[in-house]
Amino acid sequence: MIRLESVGIRFPAKNQDIEVLSGISLDLKDASFTVVIGESGCGKTTLLNLIAGFEKPTSGRLTIDGKPILGPGVDRGVVFQDDALLPWQTVKENVAFGLQLAGKNNAERDVIATQYLKLTGLEAHADYPIWKISGGMRQRVGLARALAVDPRFLLLDEPLGALDALTRARMQEHLLNVWQLSGKGMLMITHSVEEALFLATDLVLLRARPGRIESIRQLEFGRRFTDGESPRSIKSSREFVELREQILQELLTQEVELV
Amino acid sequence: MSKQITELSMTELLNTHTATESITQTSAPAHNQLRRLQHWSSLLSDRVYSVITFALLLLIWSGISVLKLVPELFLPSPLSVLRKLISVADEGFVDATLLAHAATSVARVLVALIIAISTAVPIGISIGLNRYARAMIDPLIDFYRPIPPLAYLPLIVIWFGIGEASKIILIFLAVFAPIAIATVQGVRRVDQSRIRASLSLGASRWQLIRYVILPSAAPDILTGVRIGLGVGWSTLVAAELIAATRGLGFMIQSAAQFLVTDVVVMGIIVIAVIAFVFEWGLRQLQKKLVPWDET
């Protein structure tokens, strides 16, 4: 479990430090799918960067399984909005990159990489150069690469933000399947309310200036999909639509308050 | 409520539709073909124009020679330059054949280039990654880079004598700066999330440099090598001012002293052709090594 205890972070600015996040207390449970949503500038990505270890908090404590988080590590895999892949490597070499860094030999790498290429439906494109595949496939390579080193948690920073609507819907279903098959704890940042509702078991709503937690909701829509219900029927169900409107309303009033 | 739902699915359907449409539009084979065609036609016309320029230049040159507008001593005819090329290649000039002169010059430039690459790339990487290294080395490069090699040539002769070392050091100094500067730029341009992703995959600092930063900077480094090579060739003639007995630059200077203008012109053309071949080779290498780089 990843635990955040009254975590805050300030960035130095010209006149006065900017308080980006304040008093964030949050548990990311194993095998849960936590989705963070909020207006732009509420510190969503900073929150993910703190958990990934790319930034250090100015107050509070972050731990994974009781041990403090001091920097990036293989126990927390990260998938970025821009794929952050290595263009000089093939799809398979990218997926195996973490294994290469860990000093695994070619045969081991090959076996594990092939397994994750299958999980993400990329085995037919294993030997393609990265710059020749589509945006949706690149994101799946990023996902497979992060999964291949077998992290405890997977952190996804708006991974579907740059995709078109159709690919995005497919990737959401794909993420839920991967989540169920791998049993990893997930943390995802998104702008889309519908996406957040569909994927989350724990939906965290952030408010801005300073970034703080407004509410945490427990949801079941993702489970309904992995139990076999069709995405269309889930997304058009009464509870889903009502909750979506409610959350959109909350986000909109925040914006209005600011103006 | 049900009306709202149908409305929603309608907009969703619409979205999906436009998305598929945009996909088909961009990946349509007709579109690709058109682009390829445009590419080819532009490439063809560019080549044609380049050839026309050279042909025109040669024509004017021949015209001047045929009409004897300028004495042969100042501007030898293209034909006599060609004849000289054959005779120097065959019998040699100032105790060496053209091939020997060219080989000596190419060797000097290549040795200087190899030393420059193997020092400028590591130094450039450390400047790009470490602000102390940057604060220490950056001003040095900025200081000596604008000085013309001919200005510090005497000092190098005083320090290192008139042997082969001085010539290579002179070329090395000229080649070093552009490669180091290009490397620094390449290192600074490495995508932040690429570095973060690799750290999350467990990369150590050394692995980060070896597997992420160096290959990411490779396109810029290769551009630096291309620029450096150009500078290297222009420094060559200066380097061969120092008590050389062989080399294209030496050959041109000796010829100039005896007013053998056709050898001078021939030497210039040979240097130009060799430099062009190197430049072309590096471009091909760049295309092959870094096909993802669009520049």
Interface residues (C-beta under 8 A of the other chain):
Chain A: A52 G53 F54 G71 P72 G73 V74 R76 G77 V78 F80 Q81 D82 A84 L85 L86 P87 W88 F97 G98 Q100 L101 A102 P129 I130 W131 G142 R145 A146 V149 D164 A165 L166 T167 A169 R232 S236 R238 V241
Chain B: M1 Q4 I5 L8 S9 E12 N15 T16 T18 A19 T20 S22 I23 D191 S193 R194 R196 A197 S198 L199 S200 L201 G202 A203 S204 Q207 Y211 V212 P215 A218 V290 P291 W292
